[in-house]
């Protein structure tokens, strides 16, 4: 009898297993991605994924243009997507629905003639690796890596504007081999040269060299440090020098801060927010540092961020090529969501190479799959992004409503608890604020709320508190007096 | 009669905490100590460890309460003291210490009492503080810990009839001994496990062959 029951139970368990595997997310849709985030104890906790695949842009969209691998992506405000195909030497331009607009290979001038350079050869793209669209001057910058040039095109009809070659006044030992670039509103060009240990190359708008920008300090290896302290100068000369790790990609936000990422395992930080002095001012106030996955066995298992995309409200997405994951961080460095995977199934990546925001959508390129994904936010993702935006701009009430929505979809979202708690704290509803701060594991703000609550209670029961205090004081005085009387009597004897 | 003996022993417990040198002298040579009281204190210490894990106020409590295991906290708190008692005894018998295991046990348990009481107070008070006041409770806890260390050192000096320097030396040796004991314990249990698997696999093999 018992065995039978056990058997039935087993059958039920196996029957329900696939159901569990296909279980829907909290908001009622099933996603291809599994999301997670880190809680206060640095445990990975489940979370619905913030994005799902909306559309795939591949050779089918290109009207006969071959695609061999997309290495970088950037978008314009009006929804054009610029995709860099290094192997085909092309920059393909599509609109937000994936409709083909143009493919650039041979550069033409405004009279539609092919540009001829000084040596008499046609100006063609040669293994370009990066592209950037500057809204203010309506210019398209292409890092023509193979030809060691930067090509600047008009942003509307893609005709030649100018070519930036190696500046004559360039200092340092880095090659002028522009790989990724961004341009700020003043027209300054920030160029990443792969494997350059001198930092990001900053060029003036006219193409002259300005300076090296940003410091990427290597992490200290204590064993190396120890050997170096006890070795002689001659030995030191023969040792391998520790160079600063190279930056691998850049992005720029609306305030002109340059974001950079590196995937060098020797680097101390992975993501940088560089101010105008080149100092890293990235906020890392979240549960974890901004390093992607934290449960790693070895230094080489660290997440390898190949690209970063920044929104106007400081939330940024970084993409990890090691595990194919996209990490969303808010302006505080709090991990909102991590999702995505490598693999051969639909909607997973093979070798992600670039990421860019397209409104609230994300465009992700993959160099092996020869396609770009347009990811659209899920209900949870949309709410999380909006809440982050409202919170950033100080629209507390809108943020509160969104946070409450989010908690219905994802009860593991600590940021929402803390956000709601802060809202109640501002309204002096201390008890509620304490409840939410406790759920959100935020001790600093819990302390602030508790301070208010304690003050309220003490004020309400002032009589009792004062009485207890008075009794305490008088009892001390009485005991002191008695003790001294006793002492006095003893001495008198 | 019985209650009077208990009363006297309780008096010497209090005396030992405030005057450890005289108190432990009385306890060792005039038999004023009680292993029963010592054991009760030890159990209280285990309980207060569990309580402080769970009931310390949120602001000071960084423990993952959802994965709390009170049995393991209790046993690890107790076994630390018992490990100390055993390893200190093994060392001091070699270094001409006059104390026997009972004395060491009583000293180490008695000296826990101020820490237990102070921790009980701080656990209670930690529910009514804000972040700026954490430092106050931390320093009160520090007083408890310092008191514990002082009474322990003084008590060990007296029962072993050691000078302070020798006492410190034997304590360092005690740490080494404790390490060796733990190492041997792990070795023993892992060997036992292997033996168990060996026997059980032989038995399984036999059962299969016979069938």
Interface residues (C-beta under 8 A of the other chain):
Chain A: X41 X438 X443 X444 X446 X447 X448 X450 X451 X454
Chain B: X58 X59 X64 X128 X130 X131 X132
